[in-house]
Amino acid sequence: MAALTIFSRSYLSSQGLGVWFIPCSVVRCFGAGIRSAVLSRHAVKAAVPFPGAKSFSESAPGSAAGPGAELRVHHLEAELAGIVVFGINRPQSKNAISKNLVEMMSKAINEIRCDKNVRTVVLRSEVPGIFCAGNLPMPTIAVLDGAALGGGLEMALACDIRVAATSAKMGLVETKLAIIPGAGGTQRLPRIIGVSLAKELIFSGRVLDGTEAKAIGLVSHVVEQNEAGDAAYLRALSLAREFIPQGPIAVRLAKLAINRGIEVDLKTGLAIEEACYAQVIPTKDRIEGLNAFREKRLPQYTGE
């Protein structure tokens, strides 16, 4: 699978990949986000990503669509319906972050962030041995099957969950180049693994493997790499399947409450939680959940 090299930090911040996004159908959006864009769509038959998935569709911006596109967006089907896979595909530059790639990601994110049918986004690389990954209202999982160095790890840090293979390599190595992490690394890493350890890793530019990353809480799951090099990707899909049956509005608002609440004091955080809870009360999904419980059947949530 894949990695990312350090390149053009300013693109990440200027395009708004790190801003908060809130479910459009539930509560109003805050602040500046990604500019509006319309994607052209086309459906193609492709190789089955893993057993059980019959096919998936692919969408990409305009003329960039197709096998040679730098970003390919796969909408999985069958029992994996609701999972969208962002595949970074820049083999010629080892998935270095370019302006064009960030613009494509911005457009793709803008298209799906208010799509009630999208339950989880998996971010992976389609370049063997290399990774690259924004912030969406639904759960996001970063797949680390190869190297994620500098900007690659910073993009993974922006995701909710990180899954790595034991052979993965990751680190914020910018100080080796006499610069600092400039795409959120100095802010997100301390929040994930603690201030002192984050300083140690950034000051030293140390590179960790998947097992070491799991030991310090940098990744949530670590798996032995397989011959195909996609062990972390398969684990991420398995994890995403656990999210699909849950109420999508509830999941998005839970993410919002956690993300907002962690930045403030407990009293304010509890107020944020209360406000988010109030948003699920009038939803059709809440009624469906109660009815399903009473009727002893599985709920059929629609995101309304």
VOMAR-675745 format. One line per field, with one value per residue (C-alpha): x, y negated, z; chain; residue number from 0; residue in three letters. Coordinates in pm, 1 decimal, always signed. Example, Ala and Ser with C-alpha at 12.3 -4.5 7.8 and 13.67 -1.06 7.14 Angstrom:
BEGIN
c1 [+1230.0; +1367.0]
c2 [+450.0; +106.0]
c3 [+780.0; +714.0]
cadena [A; A]
num [0; 1]
residuo [ALA; SER]
This chain:
BEGIN
c1 [+0.0; +161.0; +357.9; +387.9; +680.3; +704.1; +582.0; +396.5; +255.1; +77.5; -159.0; -300.1; -388.8; -501.9; -742.5; -906.3; -848.2; -824.2; -1139.1; -1434.4; -1724.9; -2068.6; -2351.4; -2522.8; -2867.6; -2844.7; -2681.2; -2542.4; -2184.2; -1931.8; -1653.0; -1484.5; -1453.6; -1379.5; -1515.8; -1812.2; -1738.5; -1922.7; -1769.3; -1842.9; -1921.7; -1873.7; -1924.3; -1682.0; -1650.1; -1332.3; -1154.2; -1320.9; -1130.5; -1182.9; -1421.6; -1787.1; -1778.3; -1932.8; -1813.4; -1757.7; -1799.3; -1533.3; -1568.1; -1308.4; -1302.0; -1352.9; -1081.6; -869.7; -1098.1; -979.1; -686.0; -432.7; -609.0; -407.6; -709.5; -957.0; -1277.9; -1433.2; -1791.3; -1807.7; -2122.4; -2297.7; -2255.4; -1992.9; -2232.3; -2174.7; -1795.3; -1606.2; -1236.9; -1010.7; -714.7; -406.7; -236.9; +81.1; +343.3; +574.3; +628.5; +573.4; +243.3; +403.5; +135.7; +85.4; -151.9; -347.6; -384.5; -508.8; -757.2; -886.9; -920.4; -1101.2; -1353.0; -1403.0; -1449.3; -1695.2; -1902.7; -1940.2; -1937.6; -2314.2; -2402.0; -2619.3; -2543.8; -2172.1; -2108.8; -1727.7; -1433.7; -1118.8; -804.8; -537.9; -263.3; -279.5; +96.2; +278.8; +483.1; +348.9; +64.6; -114.6; -471.1; -904.7; -1148.5; -1507.5; -1819.3; -1837.4; -1571.5; -1240.1; -981.0; -622.4; -460.7; -85.3; +44.0; +371.4; +557.9; +389.5; +659.9; +622.3; +309.5; +184.7; +167.2; +17.8; -267.6; -317.2; -323.9; -622.3; -822.5; -1028.2; -861.8; -529.9; -466.6; -112.1; +73.4; +367.5; +595.4; +464.4; +705.9; +584.2; +728.6; +737.7; +1084.7; +1075.2; +1346.2; +1591.3; +1533.4; +1561.4; +1186.2; +897.3; +574.5; +350.6; +29.2; -101.6; +164.4; +277.1; -85.2; -241.5; +41.6; +55.7; -321.3; -297.0; +11.4; +83.6; +298.3; +629.5; +641.6; +529.9; +816.1; +1061.7; +948.1; +942.8; +1275.3; +1446.8; +1264.3; +1236.8; +1067.9; +850.9; +720.9; +359.8; +422.3; +603.1; +329.2; +62.1; +255.7; +242.6; -115.4; -24.3; -230.8; -537.3; -472.7; -165.4; -172.5; +91.0; +155.2; +44.1; +193.1; -38.3; +72.9; -281.4; -329.1; -402.8; -651.7; -842.6; -847.2; -975.4; -1260.6; -1350.6; -1357.1; -1566.4; -1822.7; -1884.0; -1986.0; -2227.3; -2527.5; -2524.7; -2737.7; -2538.3; -2659.7; -2581.9; -2231.6; -2160.2; -2286.2; -2091.4; -1778.8; -1862.7; -1922.0; -1589.3; -1388.5; -1533.4; -1548.8; -1187.3; -1073.4; -1264.8; -1319.7; -1551.5; -1843.4; -1838.7; -1786.0; -2096.3; -2292.4; -2168.3; -2273.9; -2619.6; -2657.9; -2555.8; -2789.6; -3077.9; -3012.4; -3081.1; -3413.7; -3627.9; -3470.6; -3655.3; -3362.6; -3421.0; -3783.0; -3670.8; -3420.7; -3687.9; -3933.3; -3671.7; -3581.3; -3945.8; -4012.3; -3690.9; -3555.2; -3255.3; -3306.7; -3301.7; -3149.0; -3176.2; -2977.0; -3288.5]
c2 [+0.0; -324.4; -666.4; -1036.8; -1271.1; -1626.2; -1884.2; -2214.8; -2249.4; -2573.8; -2388.3; -2189.7; -2485.8; -2716.6; -2459.0; -2403.9; -2030.9; -2072.1; -2273.8; -2128.5; -2000.1; -1948.6; -1737.0; -1973.7; -1824.0; -1845.5; -2166.7; -2470.9; -2477.9; -2686.1; -2892.1; -2876.1; -2538.6; -2392.6; -2583.2; -2442.9; -2218.7; -1976.0; -1645.9; -1459.4; -1095.3; -777.1; -420.3; -149.9; +217.3; +292.7; +575.3; +686.6; +510.9; +811.1; +1106.5; +1007.3; +684.1; +735.4; +413.3; +48.2; -278.0; -539.1; -914.2; -1175.9; -1542.9; -1620.1; -1520.0; -1382.5; -1081.4; -736.5; -506.6; -787.9; -1026.1; -1146.1; -1088.1; -807.9; -787.6; -443.2; -398.4; -39.2; +162.3; +479.3; +526.7; +252.2; -12.8; -332.0; -303.3; -543.7; -486.6; -777.3; -636.5; -856.8; -772.5; -971.7; -701.3; -930.4; -1151.8; -896.6; -1062.9; -1397.6; -1655.0; -1879.3; -2170.3; -1966.0; -1673.5; -1896.4; -2065.4; -1725.7; -1615.0; -1938.4; -1877.6; -1515.3; -1603.9; -1878.1; -1632.5; -1364.9; -1559.1; -1620.0; -1284.9; -1101.4; -770.4; -790.6; -629.4; -597.5; -721.6; -512.7; -696.4; -486.5; -495.1; -309.5; -334.4; -37.3; -135.7; -493.1; -677.3; -1005.4; -1120.2; -1570.6; -1612.3; -1503.2; -1483.1; -1104.4; -868.8; -865.6; -588.3; -632.0; -320.1; -292.8; +6.7; -160.2; -478.0; -792.9; -1052.8; -1424.6; -1546.2; -1190.7; -1133.7; -1479.1; -1388.7; -1060.7; -1250.1; -1447.5; -1123.9; -975.0; -634.5; -506.3; -145.1; -32.0; +273.0; +386.8; +295.8; -62.2; -348.3; -680.0; -993.1; -1371.1; -1408.2; -1776.8; -1883.2; -1674.8; -1929.3; -2226.3; -2293.9; -2203.6; -2012.0; -2273.6; -2089.7; -2030.5; -1794.2; -2012.0; -2042.9; -1704.7; -1475.0; -1609.0; -1573.7; -1209.3; -1078.0; -1348.6; -1660.9; -1520.6; -1222.6; -1433.5; -1673.5; -1385.2; -1245.7; -1583.7; -1701.3; -1378.3; -1319.3; -956.3; -704.2; -433.9; -105.5; +6.5; +197.2; -95.4; -334.0; -113.3; -98.2; -477.4; -519.6; -676.8; -414.4; -231.1; +103.4; +284.5; +597.6; +824.0; +729.4; +978.7; +1072.1; +832.9; +542.3; +442.4; +589.9; +251.7; +169.6; +493.0; +425.7; +73.3; +207.2; +454.7; +172.0; -47.4; +230.0; +200.1; -162.9; -107.9; +29.3; -257.4; -570.4; -796.8; -1124.4; -1001.5; -894.1; -1228.9; -1424.0; -1202.0; -1282.4; -1651.6; -1644.3; -1468.3; -1688.8; -2013.4; -1906.8; -1794.9; -2150.5; -2316.4; -2275.8; -2001.0; -2233.1; -2373.1; -2024.3; -1896.8; -2187.4; -2090.5; -1730.8; -1846.2; -2057.7; -1765.7; -1530.0; -1770.5; -1747.5; -1374.1; -1391.5; -1509.9; -1271.7; -989.9; -763.8; -799.2; -688.3; -401.6; -292.9; -287.1; -99.3; +156.0; +216.0; +262.5; +491.6; +689.9; +630.5; +458.9; +85.6; -55.3; -400.6; -653.6; -945.1; -1159.6]
c3 [+0.0; +78.2; +209.1; +166.1; +133.2; +263.9; +12.6; +2.2; +354.6; +264.2; +35.1; +324.0; +538.7; +259.0; +118.9; +454.3; +493.2; +867.4; +933.8; +1119.6; +914.1; +1062.4; +917.8; +674.8; +725.2; +1102.8; +1215.6; +1041.4; +917.1; +1110.0; +962.7; +627.9; +465.2; +130.2; -165.1; -353.0; -644.3; -864.2; -961.9; -1278.5; -1207.5; -1395.1; -1287.0; -1379.5; -1304.2; -1116.3; -948.5; -628.0; -342.4; -117.8; -81.9; -51.8; -249.8; -592.4; -745.9; -673.2; -854.8; -903.7; -916.6; -988.2; -1082.3; -1448.4; -1688.5; -1404.7; -1369.9; -1456.4; -1381.6; -1412.9; -1174.8; -874.5; -651.0; -707.0; -505.8; -477.5; -356.0; -232.0; -288.0; -168.8; +208.0; +205.4; +79.5; +274.3; +271.4; +45.6; -23.2; -117.2; -307.5; -352.4; -681.3; -753.1; -810.9; -1005.0; -698.6; -419.9; -329.6; -250.0; -171.0; -471.6; -527.1; -778.3; -536.7; -256.4; -491.5; -600.1; -237.6; -155.7; -431.2; -334.4; +32.4; -55.8; -255.6; +9.4; +335.9; +322.3; +164.2; +415.8; +244.3; +323.6; +660.8; +674.1; +466.0; +432.3; +320.6; +155.8; -100.7; -429.2; -464.9; -309.8; -4.1; +21.1; +210.0; +187.4; +350.4; +541.7; +789.1; +732.3; +950.2; +916.7; +1061.8; +876.2; +887.9; +770.9; +627.8; +685.3; +493.3; +399.0; +486.8; +619.4; +674.2; +731.8; +557.3; +510.8; +885.6; +938.4; +706.9; +892.2; +1223.2; +1092.2; +1068.2; +1349.8; +1347.2; +1216.1; +1120.6; +1044.4; +926.7; +1136.9; +846.3; +818.8; +882.0; +1019.7; +1170.6; +1165.1; +1016.6; +923.9; +1169.9; +968.3; +691.6; +929.5; +917.9; +1147.2; +1086.6; +929.2; +842.7; +1193.5; +1324.2; +1615.8; +1730.1; +1658.0; +1765.2; +2125.9; +2152.7; +2047.7; +2230.6; +2489.0; +2491.9; +2619.5; +2384.1; +2088.5; +2156.2; +2170.8; +1835.8; +1661.8; +1806.7; +1700.6; +1372.2; +1479.2; +1250.0; +1410.2; +1276.5; +1320.4; +1641.6; +1803.8; +1690.5; +1849.3; +2177.8; +2218.6; +2093.3; +1760.7; +1578.9; +1706.4; +1539.2; +1405.8; +1189.1; +1036.6; +675.7; +410.9; +74.6; -108.8; +110.3; +204.1; +551.2; +711.6; +436.3; +494.9; +870.1; +804.8; +589.9; +861.7; +1113.4; +882.9; +853.1; +1226.5; +1178.3; +887.0; +1086.1; +1337.2; +1306.4; +1071.6; +1218.4; +1568.9; +1462.9; +1300.8; +1600.1; +1839.7; +1640.5; +1650.4; +2027.4; +2087.5; +1853.4; +1984.8; +2345.1; +2370.7; +2298.3; +2585.0; +2958.5; +3086.9; +3158.1; +2804.9; +2664.4; +2843.4; +2695.8; +2349.9; +2412.5; +2523.8; +2210.2; +1988.8; +2174.6; +2115.4; +1741.7; +1727.1; +1911.1; +1614.6; +1361.6; +1188.5; +1267.2; +1640.7; +1600.0; +1378.4; +1643.1; +1913.7; +1691.3; +1590.8; +1955.2; +2049.6; +1751.8; +1806.9; +1454.9; +1301.4; +1241.4; +889.1; +922.9; +641.1; +778.2; +825.0]
cadena [A; A; A; A; A; A; A; A; A; A; A; A; A; A; A; A; A; A; A; A; A; A; A; A; A; A; A; A; A; A; A; A; A; A; A; A; A; A; A; A; A; A; A; A; A; A; A; A; A; A; A; A; A; A; A; A; A; A; A; A; A; A; A; A; A; A; A; A; A; A; A; A; A; A; A; A; A; A; A; A; A; A; A; A; A; A; A; A; A; A; A; A; A; A; A; A; A; A; A; A; A; A; A; A; A; A; A; A; A; A; A; A; A; A; A; A; A; A; A; A; A; A; A; A; A; A; A; A; A; A; A; A; A; A; A; A; A; A; A; A; A; A; A; A; A; A; A; A; A; A; A; A; A; A; A; A; A; A; A; A; A; A; A; A; A; A; A; A; A; A; A; A; A; A; A; A; A; A; A; A; A; A; A; A; A; A; A; A; A; A; A; A; A; A; A; A; A; A; A; A; A; A; A; A; A; A; A; A; A; A; A; A; A; A; A; A; A; A; A; A; A; A; A; A; A; A; A; A; A; A; A; A; A; A; A; A; A; A; A; A; A; A; A; A; A; A; A; A; A; A; A; A; A; A; A; A; A; A; A; A; A; A; A; A; A; A; A; A; A; A; A; A; A; A; A; A; A; A; A; A; A; A; A; A; A; A; A; A; A; A; A; A; A; A; A; A; A; A; A; A; A; A; A; A]
num [0; 1; 2; 3; 4; 5; 6; 7; 8; 9; 10; 11; 12; 13; 14; 15; 16; 17; 18; 19; 20; 21; 22; 23; 24; 25; 26; 27; 28; 29; 30; 31; 32; 33; 34; 35; 36; 37; 38; 39; 40; 41; 42; 43; 44; 45; 46; 47; 48; 49; 50; 51; 52; 53; 54; 55; 56; 57; 58; 59; 60; 61; 62; 63; 64; 65; 66; 67; 68; 69; 70; 71; 72; 73; 74; 75; 76; 77; 78; 79; 80; 81; 82; 83; 84; 85; 86; 87; 88; 89; 90; 91; 92; 93; 94; 95; 96; 97; 98; 99; 100; 101; 102; 103; 104; 105; 106; 107; 108; 109; 110; 111; 112; 113; 114; 115; 116; 117; 118; 119; 120; 121; 122; 123; 124; 125; 126; 127; 128; 129; 130; 131; 132; 133; 134; 135; 136; 137; 138; 139; 140; 141; 142; 143; 144; 145; 146; 147; 148; 149; 150; 151; 152; 153; 154; 155; 156; 157; 158; 159; 160; 161; 162; 163; 164; 165; 166; 167; 168; 169; 170; 171; 172; 173; 174; 175; 176; 177; 178; 179; 180; 181; 182; 183; 184; 185; 186; 187; 188; 189; 190; 191; 192; 193; 194; 195; 196; 197; 198; 199; 200; 201; 202; 203; 204; 205; 206; 207; 208; 209; 210; 211; 212; 213; 214; 215; 216; 217; 218; 219; 220; 221; 222; 223; 224; 225; 226; 227; 228; 229; 230; 231; 232; 233; 234; 235; 236; 237; 238; 239; 240; 241; 242; 243; 244; 245; 246; 247; 248; 249; 250; 251; 252; 253; 254; 255; 256; 257; 258; 259; 260; 261; 262; 263; 264; 265; 266; 267; 268; 269; 270; 271; 272; 273; 274; 275; 276; 277; 278; 279; 280; 281; 282; 283; 284; 285; 286; 287; 288; 289; 290; 291; 292; 293; 294; 295; 296; 297; 298; 299; 300; 301; 302; 303]
residuo [MET; ALA; ALA; LEU; THR; ILE; PHE; SER; ARG; SER; TYR; LEU; SER; SER; GLN; GLY; LEU; GLY; VAL; TRP; PHE; ILE; PRO; CYS; SER; VAL; VAL; ARG; CYS; PHE; GLY; ALA; GLY; ILE; ARG; SER; ALA; VAL; LEU; SER; ARG; HIS; ALA; VAL; LYS; ALA; ALA; VAL; PRO; PHE; PRO; GLY; ALA; LYS; SER; PHE; SER; GLU; SER; ALA; PRO; GLY; SER; ALA; ALA; GLY; PRO; GLY; ALA; GLU; LEU; ARG; VAL; HIS; HIS; LEU; GLU; ALA; GLU; LEU; ALA; GLY; ILE; VAL; VAL; PHE; GLY; ILE; ASN; ARG; PRO; GLN; SER; LYS; ASN; ALA; ILE; SER; LYS; ASN; LEU; VAL; GLU; MET; MET; SER; LYS; ALA; ILE; ASN; GLU; ILE; ARG; CYS; ASP; LYS; ASN; VAL; ARG; THR; VAL; VAL; LEU; ARG; SER; GLU; VAL; PRO; GLY; ILE; PHE; CYS; ALA; GLY; ASN; LEU; PRO; MET; PRO; THR; ILE; ALA; VAL; LEU; ASP; GLY; ALA; ALA; LEU; GLY; GLY; GLY; LEU; GLU; MET; ALA; LEU; ALA; CYS; ASP; ILE; ARG; VAL; ALA; ALA; THR; SER; ALA; LYS; MET; GLY; LEU; VAL; GLU; THR; LYS; LEU; ALA; ILE; ILE; PRO; GLY; ALA; GLY; GLY; THR; GLN; ARG; LEU; PRO; ARG; ILE; ILE; GLY; VAL; SER; LEU; ALA; LYS; GLU; LEU; ILE; PHE; SER; GLY; ARG; VAL; LEU; ASP; GLY; THR; GLU; ALA; LYS; ALA; ILE; GLY; LEU; VAL; SER; HIS; VAL; VAL; GLU; GLN; ASN; GLU; ALA; GLY; ASP; ALA; ALA; TYR; LEU; ARG; ALA; LEU; SER; LEU; ALA; ARG; GLU; PHE; ILE; PRO; GLN; GLY; PRO; ILE; ALA; VAL; ARG; LEU; ALA; LYS; LEU; ALA; ILE; ASN; ARG; GLY; ILE; GLU; VAL; ASP; LEU; LYS; THR; GLY; LEU; ALA; ILE; GLU; GLU; ALA; CYS; TYR; ALA; GLN; VAL; ILE; PRO; THR; LYS; ASP; ARG; ILE; GLU; GLY; LEU; ASN; ALA; PHE; ARG; GLU; LYS; ARG; LEU; PRO; GLN; TYR; THR; GLY; GLU]
